[in-house]
Structures are given as C-alpha cells and as structure tokens.
Amino acid sequence: MRSTSAVIVNLAEETWTLHRSYGTYRVRGCESGEPYALTRVDERTAYMDMGDKRSVEVPIAADEIAADLCREINSDSGEESFFGVFVAAGETPTNEELRRAREKLAAFYRRLVAGADREWERSHSYLFINDVERRAAHYLGLEKDWFYQAHETVECPGCGEKIKPGVAVCRTCGAILDQGKAASLGLAPPRRVTRGAVTSKSGNRADAVRTN
C-alpha cells in the first residue's frame, strides 16, 4: 500500500534545503531545547517527458521521497557519513529508533573529531578544520584547541587589551581588575586593614577603618 505521508526526524540543529523536479523540501533542524525536529513529507506526482509532446504522470510515495532526501543529506560528507536524519516508522520516532540514530551520529562525529585532531597535530592551522568537524565537536560537547568559539570580551582599563569578563588580572599589562579574586588566587596581596582615629565635628573620637 502506497503511503500518503512520511515523517523525517532530524537530531541535529542544521536545517537542510533540497530541490527536486517535483518540489523543494526544507528539512528543519532542532531549535533550542528540542531533542529532535520533525518534517512531514507528502506524496507527490512527477511528470515524465515521453519526447513526443506527451508526458506521463508518475506518482511518488511519501516514504520514497523521505528516504531519498535522507539519503542525500546523510551522504553529504562521503561514504559512511551520517548527520542524524532518518525516516520514522510512524508519526513520531520510537525510543529505539532515536537510540540507534544517536549512536550512529555520535560514532560518525567521533571519527570526524579524530581526523581533525590528526590534522591539527600536523598543521596547527584553523584553515584545515572544516565546519562539519567543528559541528561534531560542538555536538559531542568537546573542547578542542582547533574548535575556536567566539567569546564576549571587554577592554582592560590599563592597556586596552581585549579580555574575558571576570578576569582577575590582565595577562598583558598585569593590572589587577578584581582585587578580591586576585588575592584569593594568590595573584595579589590581600587588602590590609588599618585603624586610625578621627574626630567628629562634635569633638568625639572614633575608630576609622581603611583598606589598602
């Protein structure tokens, strides 16, 4: 029995747009907090040109279209590549389908990260690390020297160097930016507390505390 609709499951954040003669398809990626994204595909009708000014209608089942789209997406990085996109057996993926797909995606991404590690050891150049390898490190939650991520910065008031917020001591000029934090880390002497006598307007003496 020919299916009238099928559901594509995407475990990753990337959205894919694919073009066919019978339509353009957008396989959406996961948004923040989503465990997976679903894209419904309906059956279509293609037209075959017979070459004598006649055309023949060719019905295409939804599951055939979905499988074709997933095949193109997952093969984007060559043999045995897998980007976490598959056709669910039902309206939503089962736990077993999700488990198998996540294991396959993680295994593929680990191979990419291993390749990026080897390239980094050889060249130490960001130019030879591609976006898919960076995406793999991000998905796996790995911190790599070659996986550069932009961070918010502020200017050091001493030298103007760009530094991360919350830094205790500027590594460029040595300016102490957070006295308490620097002291707790042993990067600066603790504040000294001294006591002195001051006289109020009424003539009474009182102890004043000053920190240096």
DOGUMI-196372 format. One record per residue (C-alpha): residue number from 0; residue in three letters; x, y, z. Coordinates in nm, 2 decimals, always signed. Example, Ala and Ser with C-alpha at 12.3 -4.5 7.8 and 13.67 -1.06 7.14 Angstrom:
! DOGUMI-196372
<atom><resi>0</resi><resn>Ala</resn><px>+1.23</px><py>-0.45</py><pz>+0.78</pz></atom>
<atom><resi>1</resi><resn>Ser</resn><px>+1.37</px><py>-0.11</py><pz>+0.71</pz></atom>
This chain:
! DOGUMI-196372
<atom><resi>0</resi><resn>Met</resn><px>+0.00</px><py>+0.00</py><pz>+0.00</pz></atom>
<atom><resi>1</resi><resn>Arg</resn><px>+0.14</px><py>+0.34</py><pz>-0.10</pz></atom>
<atom><resi>2</resi><resn>Ser</resn><px>+0.19</px><py>+0.58</py><pz>+0.19</pz></atom>
<atom><resi>3</resi><resn>Thr</resn><px>+0.05</px><py>+0.93</py><pz>+0.16</pz></atom>
<atom><resi>4</resi><resn>Ser</resn><px>+0.28</px><py>+1.09</py><pz>+0.42</pz></atom>
<atom><resi>5</resi><resn>Ala</resn><px>+0.61</px><py>+1.02</py><pz>+0.60</pz></atom>
<atom><resi>6</resi><resn>Val</resn><px>+0.80</px><py>+1.18</py><pz>+0.88</pz></atom>
<atom><resi>7</resi><resn>Ile</resn><px>+1.17</px><py>+1.28</py><pz>+0.87</pz></atom>
<atom><resi>8</resi><resn>Val</resn><px>+1.35</px><py>+1.30</py><pz>+1.20</pz></atom>
<atom><resi>9</resi><resn>Asn</resn><px>+1.65</px><py>+1.53</py><pz>+1.24</pz></atom>
<atom><resi>10</resi><resn>Leu</resn><px>+1.87</px><py>+1.50</py><pz>+1.55</pz></atom>
<atom><resi>11</resi><resn>Ala</resn><px>+2.09</px><py>+1.80</py><pz>+1.47</pz></atom>
<atom><resi>12</resi><resn>Glu</resn><px>+2.05</px><py>+2.17</py><pz>+1.46</pz></atom>
<atom><resi>13</resi><resn>Glu</resn><px>+2.12</px><py>+2.22</py><pz>+1.09</pz></atom>
<atom><resi>14</resi><resn>Thr</resn><px>+1.83</px><py>+2.29</py><pz>+0.85</pz></atom>
<atom><resi>15</resi><resn>Trp</resn><px>+1.86</px><py>+2.14</py><pz>+0.50</pz></atom>
<atom><resi>16</resi><resn>Thr</resn><px>+1.70</px><py>+2.26</py><pz>+0.18</pz></atom>
<atom><resi>17</resi><resn>Leu</resn><px>+1.68</px><py>+2.02</py><pz>-0.11</pz></atom>
<atom><resi>18</resi><resn>His</resn><px>+1.54</px><py>+2.06</py><pz>-0.46</pz></atom>
<atom><resi>19</resi><resn>Arg</resn><px>+1.36</px><py>+1.81</py><pz>-0.67</pz></atom>
<atom><resi>20</resi><resn>Ser</resn><px>+1.18</px><py>+1.84</py><pz>-1.00</pz></atom>
<atom><resi>21</resi><resn>Tyr</resn><px>+0.85</px><py>+1.78</py><pz>-0.82</pz></atom>
<atom><resi>22</resi><resn>Gly</resn><px>+0.92</px><py>+2.03</py><pz>-0.53</pz></atom>
<atom><resi>23</resi><resn>Thr</resn><px>+1.16</px><py>+2.19</py><pz>-0.29</pz></atom>
<atom><resi>24</resi><resn>Tyr</resn><px>+1.19</px><py>+2.05</py><pz>+0.06</pz></atom>
<atom><resi>25</resi><resn>Arg</resn><px>+1.31</px><py>+2.20</py><pz>+0.38</pz></atom>
<atom><resi>26</resi><resn>Val</resn><px>+1.41</px><py>+1.96</py><pz>+0.65</pz></atom>
<atom><resi>27</resi><resn>Arg</resn><px>+1.43</px><py>+2.17</py><pz>+0.96</pz></atom>
<atom><resi>28</resi><resn>Gly</resn><px>+1.68</px><py>+2.13</py><pz>+1.24</pz></atom>
<atom><resi>29</resi><resn>Cys</resn><px>+1.63</px><py>+2.13</py><pz>+1.61</pz></atom>
<atom><resi>30</resi><resn>Glu</resn><px>+1.56</px><py>+2.45</py><pz>+1.79</pz></atom>
<atom><resi>31</resi><resn>Ser</resn><px>+1.69</px><py>+2.53</py><pz>+2.14</pz></atom>
<atom><resi>32</resi><resn>Gly</resn><px>+1.58</px><py>+2.26</py><pz>+2.38</pz></atom>
<atom><resi>33</resi><resn>Glu</resn><px>+1.43</px><py>+2.03</py><pz>+2.12</pz></atom>
<atom><resi>34</resi><resn>Pro</resn><px>+1.55</px><py>+1.67</py><pz>+2.13</pz></atom>
<atom><resi>35</resi><resn>Tyr</resn><px>+1.47</px><py>+1.63</py><pz>+1.76</pz></atom>
<atom><resi>36</resi><resn>Ala</resn><px>+1.29</px><py>+1.80</py><pz>+1.48</pz></atom>
<atom><resi>37</resi><resn>Leu</resn><px>+1.01</px><py>+1.65</py><pz>+1.26</pz></atom>
<atom><resi>38</resi><resn>Thr</resn><px>+0.94</px><py>+1.73</py><pz>+0.90</pz></atom>
<atom><resi>39</resi><resn>Arg</resn><px>+0.63</px><py>+1.58</py><pz>+0.73</pz></atom>
<atom><resi>40</resi><resn>Val</resn><px>+0.66</px><py>+1.48</py><pz>+0.36</pz></atom>
<atom><resi>41</resi><resn>Asp</resn><px>+0.35</px><py>+1.41</py><pz>+0.15</pz></atom>
<atom><resi>42</resi><resn>Glu</resn><px>+0.33</px><py>+1.20</py><pz>-0.17</pz></atom>
<atom><resi>43</resi><resn>Arg</resn><px>+0.38</px><py>+1.39</py><pz>-0.50</pz></atom>
<atom><resi>44</resi><resn>Thr</resn><px>+0.33</px><py>+1.34</py><pz>-0.87</pz></atom>
<atom><resi>45</resi><resn>Ala</resn><px>+0.61</px><py>+1.38</py><pz>-1.11</pz></atom>
<atom><resi>46</resi><resn>Tyr</resn><px>+0.58</px><py>+1.41</py><pz>-1.49</pz></atom>
<atom><resi>47</resi><resn>Met</resn><px>+0.80</px><py>+1.21</py><pz>-1.73</pz></atom>
<atom><resi>48</resi><resn>Asp</resn><px>+0.85</px><py>+1.36</py><pz>-2.07</pz></atom>
<atom><resi>49</resi><resn>Met</resn><px>+0.80</px><py>+1.10</py><pz>-2.34</pz></atom>
<atom><resi>50</resi><resn>Gly</resn><px>+0.97</px><py>+1.30</py><pz>-2.61</pz></atom>
<atom><resi>51</resi><resn>Asp</resn><px>+0.68</px><py>+1.33</py><pz>-2.84</pz></atom>
<atom><resi>52</resi><resn>Lys</resn><px>+0.50</px><py>+1.62</py><pz>-2.67</pz></atom>
<atom><resi>53</resi><resn>Arg</resn><px>+0.34</px><py>+1.37</py><pz>-2.43</pz></atom>
<atom><resi>54</resi><resn>Ser</resn><px>+0.41</px><py>+1.34</py><pz>-2.06</pz></atom>
<atom><resi>55</resi><resn>Val</resn><px>+0.32</px><py>+1.06</py><pz>-1.82</pz></atom>
<atom><resi>56</resi><resn>Glu</resn><px>+0.22</px><py>+1.11</py><pz>-1.46</pz></atom>
<atom><resi>57</resi><resn>Val</resn><px>+0.45</px><py>+0.92</py><pz>-1.22</pz></atom>
<atom><resi>58</resi><resn>Pro</resn><px>+0.32</px><py>+0.90</py><pz>-0.86</pz></atom>
<atom><resi>59</resi><resn>Ile</resn><px>+0.59</px><py>+0.90</py><pz>-0.59</pz></atom>
<atom><resi>60</resi><resn>Ala</resn><px>+0.51</px><py>+0.77</py><pz>-0.25</pz></atom>
<atom><resi>61</resi><resn>Ala</resn><px>+0.59</px><py>+0.98</py><pz>+0.06</pz></atom>
<atom><resi>62</resi><resn>Asp</resn><px>+0.82</px><py>+0.73</py><pz>+0.21</pz></atom>
<atom><resi>63</resi><resn>Glu</resn><px>+1.02</px><py>+0.71</py><pz>-0.11</pz></atom>
<atom><resi>64</resi><resn>Ile</resn><px>+1.06</px><py>+1.08</py><pz>-0.12</pz></atom>
<atom><resi>65</resi><resn>Ala</resn><px>+1.16</px><py>+1.09</py><pz>+0.25</pz></atom>
<atom><resi>66</resi><resn>Ala</resn><px>+1.42</px><py>+0.81</py><pz>+0.21</pz></atom>
<atom><resi>67</resi><resn>Asp</resn><px>+1.56</px><py>+0.99</py><pz>-0.09</pz></atom>
<atom><resi>68</resi><resn>Leu</resn><px>+1.60</px><py>+1.32</py><pz>+0.10</pz></atom>
<atom><resi>69</resi><resn>Cys</resn><px>+1.76</px><py>+1.15</py><pz>+0.40</pz></atom>
<atom><resi>70</resi><resn>Arg</resn><px>+2.00</px><py>+0.96</py><pz>+0.17</pz></atom>
<atom><resi>71</resi><resn>Glu</resn><px>+2.12</px><py>+1.29</py><pz>+0.01</pz></atom>
<atom><resi>72</resi><resn>Ile</resn><px>+2.16</px><py>+1.46</py><pz>+0.35</pz></atom>
<atom><resi>73</resi><resn>Asn</resn><px>+2.34</px><py>+1.18</py><pz>+0.52</pz></atom>
<atom><resi>74</resi><resn>Ser</resn><px>+2.58</px><py>+1.13</py><pz>+0.23</pz></atom>
<atom><resi>75</resi><resn>Asp</resn><px>+2.70</px><py>+1.49</py><pz>+0.23</pz></atom>
<atom><resi>76</resi><resn>Ser</resn><px>+3.04</px><py>+1.40</py><pz>+0.37</pz></atom>
<atom><resi>77</resi><resn>Gly</resn><px>+3.11</px><py>+1.09</py><pz>+0.17</pz></atom>
<atom><resi>78</resi><resn>Glu</resn><px>+3.10</px><py>+0.72</py><pz>+0.25</pz></atom>
<atom><resi>79</resi><resn>Glu</resn><px>+2.95</px><py>+0.62</py><pz>+0.59</pz></atom>
<atom><resi>80</resi><resn>Ser</resn><px>+2.87</px><py>+0.98</py><pz>+0.68</pz></atom>
<atom><resi>81</resi><resn>Phe</resn><px>+2.55</px><py>+1.03</py><pz>+0.89</pz></atom>
<atom><resi>82</resi><resn>Phe</resn><px>+2.40</px><py>+1.36</py><pz>+1.00</pz></atom>
<atom><resi>83</resi><resn>Gly</resn><px>+2.13</px><py>+1.23</py><pz>+1.23</pz></atom>
<atom><resi>84</resi><resn>Val</resn><px>+1.85</px><py>+1.24</py><pz>+0.97</pz></atom>
<atom><resi>85</resi><resn>Phe</resn><px>+1.62</px><py>+0.94</py><pz>+0.92</pz></atom>
<atom><resi>86</resi><resn>Val</resn><px>+1.26</px><py>+0.84</py><pz>+0.83</pz></atom>
<atom><resi>87</resi><resn>Ala</resn><px>+1.05</px><py>+0.74</py><pz>+1.13</pz></atom>
<atom><resi>88</resi><resn>Ala</resn><px>+0.84</px><py>+0.42</py><pz>+1.10</pz></atom>
<atom><resi>89</resi><resn>Gly</resn><px>+0.54</px><py>+0.60</py><pz>+1.24</pz></atom>
<atom><resi>90</resi><resn>Glu</resn><px>+0.41</px><py>+0.95</py><pz>+1.32</pz></atom>
<atom><resi>91</resi><resn>Thr</resn><px>+0.69</px><py>+1.00</py><pz>+1.58</pz></atom>
<atom><resi>92</resi><resn>Pro</resn><px>+1.02</px><py>+0.82</py><pz>+1.63</pz></atom>
<atom><resi>93</resi><resn>Thr</resn><px>+1.04</px><py>+0.54</py><pz>+1.88</pz></atom>
<atom><resi>94</resi><resn>Asn</resn><px>+1.29</px><py>+0.53</py><pz>+2.16</pz></atom>
<atom><resi>95</resi><resn>Glu</resn><px>+1.48</px><py>+0.25</py><pz>+1.99</pz></atom>
<atom><resi>96</resi><resn>Glu</resn><px>+1.49</px><py>+0.45</py><pz>+1.66</pz></atom>
<atom><resi>97</resi><resn>Leu</resn><px>+1.63</px><py>+0.75</py><pz>+1.84</pz></atom>
<atom><resi>98</resi><resn>Arg</resn><px>+1.88</px><py>+0.54</py><pz>+2.03</pz></atom>
<atom><resi>99</resi><resn>Arg</resn><px>+2.02</px><py>+0.38</py><pz>+1.72</pz></atom>
<atom><resi>100</resi><resn>Ala</resn><px>+2.03</px><py>+0.71</py><pz>+1.53</pz></atom>
<atom><resi>101</resi><resn>Arg</resn><px>+2.21</px><py>+0.89</py><pz>+1.82</pz></atom>
<atom><resi>102</resi><resn>Glu</resn><px>+2.47</px><py>+0.62</py><pz>+1.85</pz></atom>
<atom><resi>103</resi><resn>Lys</resn><px>+2.53</px><py>+0.63</py><pz>+1.48</pz></atom>
<atom><resi>104</resi><resn>Leu</resn><px>+2.56</px><py>+1.01</py><pz>+1.47</pz></atom>
<atom><resi>105</resi><resn>Ala</resn><px>+2.79</px><py>+1.01</py><pz>+1.78</pz></atom>
<atom><resi>106</resi><resn>Ala</resn><px>+3.01</px><py>+0.75</py><pz>+1.61</pz></atom>
<atom><resi>107</resi><resn>Phe</resn><px>+3.03</px><py>+0.95</py><pz>+1.29</pz></atom>
<atom><resi>108</resi><resn>Tyr</resn><px>+3.11</px><py>+1.27</py><pz>+1.48</pz></atom>
<atom><resi>109</resi><resn>Arg</resn><px>+3.38</px><py>+1.10</py><pz>+1.68</pz></atom>
<atom><resi>110</resi><resn>Arg</resn><px>+3.55</px><py>+0.99</py><pz>+1.36</pz></atom>
<atom><resi>111</resi><resn>Leu</resn><px>+3.54</px><py>+1.35</py><pz>+1.23</pz></atom>
<atom><resi>112</resi><resn>Val</resn><px>+3.69</px><py>+1.48</py><pz>+1.56</pz></atom>
<atom><resi>113</resi><resn>Ala</resn><px>+3.97</px><py>+1.22</py><pz>+1.54</pz></atom>
<atom><resi>114</resi><resn>Gly</resn><px>+4.05</px><py>+1.33</py><pz>+1.19</pz></atom>
<atom><resi>115</resi><resn>Ala</resn><px>+4.05</px><py>+1.70</py><pz>+1.30</pz></atom>
<atom><resi>116</resi><resn>Asp</resn><px>+4.29</px><py>+1.61</py><pz>+1.59</pz></atom>
<atom><resi>117</resi><resn>Arg</resn><px>+4.53</px><py>+1.45</py><pz>+1.34</pz></atom>
<atom><resi>118</resi><resn>Glu</resn><px>+4.52</px><py>+1.75</py><pz>+1.11</pz></atom>
<atom><resi>119</resi><resn>Trp</resn><px>+4.57</px><py>+1.99</py><pz>+1.40</pz></atom>
<atom><resi>120</resi><resn>Glu</resn><px>+4.88</px><py>+1.79</py><pz>+1.52</pz></atom>
<atom><resi>121</resi><resn>Arg</resn><px>+5.02</px><py>+1.82</py><pz>+1.16</pz></atom>
<atom><resi>122</resi><resn>Ser</resn><px>+4.94</px><py>+2.18</py><pz>+1.07</pz></atom>
<atom><resi>123</resi><resn>His</resn><px>+4.81</px><py>+2.37</py><pz>+1.38</pz></atom>
<atom><resi>124</resi><resn>Ser</resn><px>+4.61</px><py>+2.57</py><pz>+1.13</pz></atom>
<atom><resi>125</resi><resn>Tyr</resn><px>+4.24</px><py>+2.66</py><pz>+1.16</pz></atom>
<atom><resi>126</resi><resn>Leu</resn><px>+4.22</px><py>+2.67</py><pz>+0.78</pz></atom>
<atom><resi>127</resi><resn>Phe</resn><px>+4.23</px><py>+2.29</py><pz>+0.76</pz></atom>
<atom><resi>128</resi><resn>Ile</resn><px>+3.95</px><py>+2.24</py><pz>+1.01</pz></atom>
<atom><resi>129</resi><resn>Asn</resn><px>+3.61</px><py>+2.24</py><pz>+0.84</pz></atom>
<atom><resi>130</resi><resn>Asp</resn><px>+3.27</px><py>+2.34</py><pz>+0.96</pz></atom>
<atom><resi>131</resi><resn>Val</resn><px>+3.14</px><py>+1.98</py><pz>+0.99</pz></atom>
<atom><resi>132</resi><resn>Glu</resn><px>+3.43</px><py>+1.89</py><pz>+1.22</pz></atom>
<atom><resi>133</resi><resn>Arg</resn><px>+3.36</px><py>+2.20</py><pz>+1.44</pz></atom>
<atom><resi>134</resi><resn>Arg</resn><px>+2.99</px><py>+2.09</py><pz>+1.44</pz></atom>
<atom><resi>135</resi><resn>Ala</resn><px>+3.09</px><py>+1.75</py><pz>+1.56</pz></atom>
<atom><resi>136</resi><resn>Ala</resn><px>+3.30</px><py>+1.88</py><pz>+1.85</pz></atom>
<atom><resi>137</resi><resn>His</resn><px>+3.00</px><py>+2.11</py><pz>+1.94</pz></atom>
<atom><resi>138</resi><resn>Tyr</resn><px>+2.75</px><py>+1.82</py><pz>+1.94</pz></atom>
<atom><resi>139</resi><resn>Leu</resn><px>+2.98</px><py>+1.60</py><pz>+2.15</pz></atom>
<atom><resi>140</resi><resn>Gly</resn><px>+3.05</px><py>+1.88</py><pz>+2.39</pz></atom>
<atom><resi>141</resi><resn>Leu</resn><px>+3.43</px><py>+1.87</py><pz>+2.34</pz></atom>
<atom><resi>142</resi><resn>Glu</resn><px>+3.68</px><py>+2.14</py><pz>+2.40</pz></atom>
<atom><resi>143</resi><resn>Lys</resn><px>+3.95</px><py>+2.14</py><pz>+2.13</pz></atom>
<atom><resi>144</resi><resn>Asp</resn><px>+4.23</px><py>+2.38</py><pz>+2.05</pz></atom>
<atom><resi>145</resi><resn>Trp</resn><px>+4.11</px><py>+2.38</py><pz>+1.69</pz></atom>
<atom><resi>146</resi><resn>Phe</resn><px>+3.75</px><py>+2.44</py><pz>+1.79</pz></atom>
<atom><resi>147</resi><resn>Tyr</resn><px>+3.76</px><py>+2.82</py><pz>+1.82</pz></atom>
<atom><resi>148</resi><resn>Gln</resn><px>+3.44</px><py>+2.97</py><pz>+1.97</pz></atom>
<atom><resi>149</resi><resn>Ala</resn><px>+3.39</px><py>+3.34</py><pz>+1.99</pz></atom>
<atom><resi>150</resi><resn>His</resn><px>+3.35</px><py>+3.47</py><pz>+2.35</pz></atom>
<atom><resi>151</resi><resn>Glu</resn><px>+3.23</px><py>+3.80</py><pz>+2.49</pz></atom>
<atom><resi>152</resi><resn>Thr</resn><px>+3.52</px><py>+4.04</py><pz>+2.57</pz></atom>
<atom><resi>153</resi><resn>Val</resn><px>+3.58</px><py>+4.37</py><pz>+2.75</pz></atom>
<atom><resi>154</resi><resn>Glu</resn><px>+3.87</px><py>+4.61</py><pz>+2.73</pz></atom>
<atom><resi>155</resi><resn>Cys</resn><px>+4.13</px><py>+4.62</py><pz>+3.01</pz></atom>
<atom><resi>156</resi><resn>Pro</resn><px>+4.13</px><py>+4.97</py><pz>+3.16</pz></atom>
<atom><resi>157</resi><resn>Gly</resn><px>+4.50</px><py>+4.96</py><pz>+3.19</pz></atom>
<atom><resi>158</resi><resn>Cys</resn><px>+4.62</px><py>+4.87</py><pz>+2.84</pz></atom>
<atom><resi>159</resi><resn>Gly</resn><px>+4.30</px><py>+4.83</py><pz>+2.63</pz></atom>
<atom><resi>160</resi><resn>Glu</resn><px>+4.36</px><py>+4.46</py><pz>+2.55</pz></atom>
<atom><resi>161</resi><resn>Lys</resn><px>+4.05</px><py>+4.25</py><pz>+2.48</pz></atom>
<atom><resi>162</resi><resn>Ile</resn><px>+4.00</px><py>+4.01</py><pz>+2.78</pz></atom>
<atom><resi>163</resi><resn>Lys</resn><px>+3.72</px><py>+3.79</py><pz>+2.91</pz></atom>
<atom><resi>164</resi><resn>Pro</resn><px>+3.47</px><py>+3.94</py><pz>+3.16</pz></atom>
<atom><resi>165</resi><resn>Gly</resn><px>+3.56</px><py>+3.85</py><pz>+3.52</pz></atom>
<atom><resi>166</resi><resn>Val</resn><px>+3.93</px><py>+3.82</py><pz>+3.47</pz></atom>
<atom><resi>167</resi><resn>Ala</resn><px>+4.12</px><py>+3.89</py><pz>+3.79</pz></atom>
<atom><resi>168</resi><resn>Val</resn><px>+4.45</px><py>+4.01</py><pz>+3.64</pz></atom>
<atom><resi>169</resi><resn>Cys</resn><px>+4.52</px><py>+4.13</py><pz>+3.29</pz></atom>
<atom><resi>170</resi><resn>Arg</resn><px>+4.78</px><py>+3.89</py><pz>+3.14</pz></atom>
<atom><resi>171</resi><resn>Thr</resn><px>+4.91</px><py>+4.17</py><pz>+2.91</pz></atom>
<atom><resi>172</resi><resn>Cys</resn><px>+4.98</px><py>+4.46</py><pz>+3.15</pz></atom>
<atom><resi>173</resi><resn>Gly</resn><px>+4.93</px><py>+4.29</py><pz>+3.49</pz></atom>
<atom><resi>174</resi><resn>Ala</resn><px>+4.66</px><py>+4.53</py><pz>+3.60</pz></atom>
<atom><resi>175</resi><resn>Ile</resn><px>+4.46</px><py>+4.40</py><pz>+3.89</pz></atom>
<atom><resi>176</resi><resn>Leu</resn><px>+4.10</px><py>+4.41</py><pz>+3.78</pz></atom>
<atom><resi>177</resi><resn>Asp</resn><px>+3.93</px><py>+4.22</py><pz>+4.07</pz></atom>
<atom><resi>178</resi><resn>Gln</resn><px>+4.13</px><py>+4.27</py><pz>+4.39</pz></atom>
<atom><resi>179</resi><resn>Gly</resn><px>+3.94</px><py>+4.01</py><pz>+4.59</pz></atom>
<atom><resi>180</resi><resn>Lys</resn><px>+3.95</px><py>+3.74</py><pz>+4.32</pz></atom>
<atom><resi>181</resi><resn>Ala</resn><px>+4.32</px><py>+3.81</py><pz>+4.25</pz></atom>
<atom><resi>182</resi><resn>Ala</resn><px>+4.40</px><py>+3.78</py><pz>+4.62</pz></atom>
<atom><resi>183</resi><resn>Ser</resn><px>+4.21</px><py>+3.45</py><pz>+4.66</pz></atom>
<atom><resi>184</resi><resn>Leu</resn><px>+4.41</px><py>+3.31</py><pz>+4.37</pz></atom>
<atom><resi>185</resi><resn>Gly</resn><px>+4.74</px><py>+3.43</py><pz>+4.51</pz></atom>
<atom><resi>186</resi><resn>Leu</resn><px>+4.79</px><py>+3.68</py><pz>+4.23</pz></atom>
<atom><resi>187</resi><resn>Ala</resn><px>+4.78</px><py>+3.99</py><pz>+4.45</pz></atom>
<atom><resi>188</resi><resn>Pro</resn><px>+4.84</px><py>+4.06</py><pz>+4.82</pz></atom>
<atom><resi>189</resi><resn>Pro</resn><px>+4.53</px><py>+4.07</py><pz>+5.04</pz></atom>
<atom><resi>190</resi><resn>Arg</resn><px>+4.40</px><py>+4.40</py><pz>+5.14</pz></atom>
<atom><resi>191</resi><resn>Arg</resn><px>+4.54</px><py>+4.54</py><pz>+5.46</pz></atom>
<atom><resi>192</resi><resn>Val</resn><px>+4.31</px><py>+4.68</py><pz>+5.72</pz></atom>
<atom><resi>193</resi><resn>Thr</resn><px>+4.44</px><py>+4.98</py><pz>+5.93</pz></atom>
<atom><resi>194</resi><resn>Arg</resn><px>+4.28</px><py>+5.17</py><pz>+6.20</pz></atom>
<atom><resi>195</resi><resn>Gly</resn><px>+4.31</px><py>+5.53</py><pz>+6.28</pz></atom>
<atom><resi>196</resi><resn>Ala</resn><px>+4.14</px><py>+5.79</py><pz>+6.50</pz></atom>
<atom><resi>197</resi><resn>Val</resn><px>+3.92</px><py>+6.06</py><pz>+6.36</pz></atom>
<atom><resi>198</resi><resn>Thr</resn><px>+3.74</px><py>+6.34</py><pz>+6.53</pz></atom>
<atom><resi>199</resi><resn>Ser</resn><px>+3.39</px><py>+6.43</py><pz>+6.46</pz></atom>
<atom><resi>200</resi><resn>Lys</resn><px>+3.25</px><py>+6.78</py><pz>+6.44</pz></atom>
<atom><resi>201</resi><resn>Ser</resn><px>+3.12</px><py>+6.73</py><pz>+6.80</pz></atom>
<atom><resi>202</resi><resn>Gly</resn><px>+3.47</px><py>+6.66</py><pz>+6.93</pz></atom>
<atom><resi>203</resi><resn>Asn</resn><px>+3.42</px><py>+6.29</py><pz>+6.99</pz></atom>
<atom><resi>204</resi><resn>Arg</resn><px>+3.69</px><py>+6.04</py><pz>+6.87</pz></atom>
<atom><resi>205</resi><resn>Ala</resn><px>+3.61</px><py>+5.73</py><pz>+6.68</pz></atom>
<atom><resi>206</resi><resn>Asp</resn><px>+3.80</px><py>+5.45</py><pz>+6.51</pz></atom>
<atom><resi>207</resi><resn>Ala</resn><px>+3.81</px><py>+5.46</py><pz>+6.13</pz></atom>
<atom><resi>208</resi><resn>Val</resn><px>+3.88</px><py>+5.15</py><pz>+5.92</pz></atom>
<atom><resi>209</resi><resn>Arg</resn><px>+4.07</px><py>+5.19</py><pz>+5.60</pz></atom>
<atom><resi>210</resi><resn>Thr</resn><px>+4.16</px><py>+4.92</py><pz>+5.35</pz></atom>
<atom><resi>211</resi><resn>Asn</resn><px>+4.47</px><py>+4.94</py><pz>+5.13</pz></atom>
